[in-house]
Amino acid sequence: MKLLGIGSRIEHSEFGSGVVTNVTSKHYWVTFIKNGLETIDIESEFEVIDAVEDEVDTVSFYEVEKSLKDILQKWSDVTEIAPIADRWKKGTLILRPQDSNLSEKEIPIDTFFHKIVMVRDRIRVMEQKINSSKTLDDQDKIDLQQYITRIYGSLTTFNVLFKLKSDNFVGVRTK
């Protein structure tokens, strides 16, 4: 079977007419007139209306980008982009002292959130370095990991700022 290139037009029994917009090693990404973007297996049944050749990228840009991002996150202290919850976007954090003679401090929540994410990511890097250390014995690694878990637990207050639960701080989990 010959792979279809990007721009090929097909007719699918379930989704109707569409155009191939990306090709991976196992799937076609097809934009259908009625159903929008769908991924279908390369081996699935459909009629080829117009085949375009020599436009196939067997590794999609998305896959390359994801692989590169995973490598950078694993081996550097590059800050991961974590989205802030919609309700906090462009908000302001106001620090108001009890003494009314003293002035308030206003900080854009986005700036504060970015610093929280940097702290989280640096703790993760420290955790990786501890776990991969050849000089620490197993008991030292366990002790340091417990401190890190407690640090994460102390930071759970800030979870309200994260849009995605998967980005949240997690301390000790109860069963």
C-alpha positions as CSV (number, residue, x, y, z in Angstrom):
1,M,0.0,0.0,0.0
2,K,1.3,3.4,-0.9
3,L,1.0,6.3,1.6
4,L,-1.1,9.3,0.7
5,G,0.6,12.7,0.8
6,I,-0.6,15.8,2.5
7,G,-3.3,17.4,0.4
8,S,-4.8,14.1,-0.8
9,R,-8.6,14.0,-1.0
10,I,-10.6,11.1,0.3
11,E,-14.2,9.9,0.9
12,H,-14.7,8.1,4.1
13,S,-17.9,6.0,4.8
14,E,-18.4,7.5,8.2
15,F,-17.0,11.0,8.0
16,G,-17.6,12.0,4.4
17,S,-15.2,14.0,2.2
18,G,-11.9,15.2,3.6
19,V,-8.4,16.3,2.9
20,V,-5.2,14.7,4.5
21,T,-3.5,17.4,6.5
22,N,-0.9,15.4,8.3
23,V,0.6,11.9,8.1
24,T,2.2,9.9,10.9
25,S,3.6,6.4,10.8
26,K,0.2,5.0,11.8
27,H,-2.5,7.6,11.1
28,Y,-3.8,10.2,8.6
29,W,-5.0,13.4,10.1
30,V,-7.9,14.3,7.9
31,T,-10.0,17.5,7.9
32,F,-13.5,16.5,6.9
33,I,-16.1,19.0,5.6
34,K,-18.8,17.9,8.0
35,N,-16.8,16.5,11.0
36,G,-13.7,18.6,11.2
37,L,-10.4,17.1,12.1
38,E,-10.3,13.3,12.7
39,T,-7.4,10.8,12.9
40,I,-7.9,7.6,11.0
41,D,-5.7,4.6,10.7
42,I,-3.7,4.3,7.6
43,E,-5.1,0.8,7.1
44,S,-8.8,1.9,7.4
45,E,-11.2,1.7,4.5
46,F,-11.8,4.9,2.4
47,E,-12.0,5.9,-1.2
48,V,-9.1,7.9,-2.6
49,I,-10.5,10.8,-4.7
50,D,-7.2,12.5,-5.5
51,A,-3.9,11.2,-4.3
52,V,-0.9,13.6,-3.8
53,E,2.5,11.9,-3.7
54,D,5.9,12.9,-2.3
55,E,4.3,15.1,0.4
56,V,4.5,12.5,3.2
57,D,6.4,13.3,6.4
58,T,6.4,10.0,8.3
59,V,7.3,11.8,11.5
60,S,5.0,14.8,12.1
61,F,6.1,18.1,13.4
62,Y,4.1,17.5,16.5
63,E,6.0,14.3,17.3
64,V,9.4,16.0,16.7
65,E,8.4,19.0,18.9
66,K,7.0,16.7,21.7
67,S,10.2,14.6,21.7
68,L,12.4,17.7,21.8
69,K,10.4,19.2,24.7
70,D,10.6,15.9,26.6
71,I,14.4,15.8,26.2
72,L,14.8,19.4,27.3
73,Q,12.6,18.9,30.3
74,K,14.5,15.8,31.3
75,W,18.0,17.1,31.0
76,S,17.8,20.9,31.7
77,D,16.1,23.3,34.0
78,V,14.0,24.8,31.3
79,T,10.7,25.9,32.8
80,E,7.7,24.0,31.6
81,I,4.8,26.1,30.4
82,A,1.9,25.6,32.7
83,P,-1.3,27.6,31.9
84,I,-2.8,29.7,34.6
85,A,-6.5,29.2,35.4
86,D,-8.7,31.5,33.2
87,R,-10.2,33.3,36.1
88,W,-6.8,34.6,37.3
89,K,-5.5,35.8,33.9
90,K,-4.5,39.5,34.0
91,G,-5.5,39.6,37.7
92,T,-3.7,41.3,40.5
93,L,-2.3,40.0,43.7
94,I,-2.7,42.6,46.5
95,L,-0.6,42.3,49.6
96,R,-2.1,44.5,52.3
97,P,-0.3,45.0,55.6
98,Q,-2.4,45.1,58.8
99,D,-1.0,48.6,59.5
100,S,-3.0,51.0,57.4
101,N,-0.2,53.5,57.4
102,L,1.9,51.2,55.3
103,S,1.3,50.9,51.6
104,E,-0.1,47.9,49.7
105,K,2.0,46.0,47.2
106,E,0.3,44.9,43.9
107,I,1.8,42.2,41.8
108,P,0.4,40.9,38.5
109,I,-0.9,37.3,39.2
110,D,0.7,36.2,35.9
111,T,4.2,37.3,37.3
112,F,3.5,35.6,40.7
113,F,2.3,32.4,38.9
114,H,5.4,32.3,36.7
115,K,7.6,32.4,39.8
116,I,5.6,29.6,41.4
117,V,6.0,27.5,38.3
118,M,9.8,28.2,38.3
119,V,10.0,27.0,41.9
120,R,8.1,23.8,41.0
121,D,10.3,23.1,38.1
122,R,13.5,23.7,40.0
123,I,12.3,21.3,42.7
124,R,11.7,18.7,40.0
125,V,15.2,19.1,38.7
126,M,16.6,18.8,42.2
127,E,14.5,15.7,42.6
128,Q,15.9,14.2,39.4
129,K,19.5,15.0,40.4
130,I,19.0,13.4,43.8
131,N,17.5,10.3,42.3
132,S,20.2,9.9,39.7
133,S,23.1,10.7,42.2
134,K,25.9,8.1,42.4
135,T,27.3,9.7,45.6
136,L,24.2,9.5,47.8
137,D,23.2,6.2,49.3
138,D,19.7,4.9,49.1
139,Q,18.7,6.0,52.6
140,D,19.9,9.6,51.9
141,K,17.9,9.6,48.7
142,I,14.8,8.4,50.6
143,D,15.3,11.1,53.3
144,L,15.7,13.9,50.7
145,Q,12.7,12.6,48.7
146,Q,10.6,12.9,51.9
147,Y,11.7,16.5,52.3
148,I,10.8,17.2,48.7
149,T,7.4,15.6,49.1
150,R,6.8,17.9,52.2
151,I,7.8,20.9,50.1
152,Y,5.3,20.0,47.4
153,G,2.7,19.6,50.2
154,S,3.5,23.1,51.5
155,L,2.9,24.5,48.0
156,T,-0.5,22.9,47.4
157,T,-2.1,26.2,48.4
158,F,-1.1,27.6,45.0
159,N,-2.9,24.8,43.1
160,V,-5.9,27.1,42.7
161,L,-3.8,29.1,40.2
162,F,-3.2,26.2,37.8
163,K,-5.6,25.6,34.9
164,L,-4.8,21.8,34.7
165,K,-4.9,19.5,37.6
166,S,-1.9,17.6,36.2
167,D,0.2,20.7,36.9
168,N,-0.8,20.8,40.6
169,F,1.6,20.3,43.5
170,V,1.0,17.0,45.3
171,G,2.3,16.3,48.8
172,V,1.8,13.0,50.6
173,R,-1.0,11.0,49.1
174,T,-3.4,9.3,51.4
175,K,-4.8,5.9,50.4
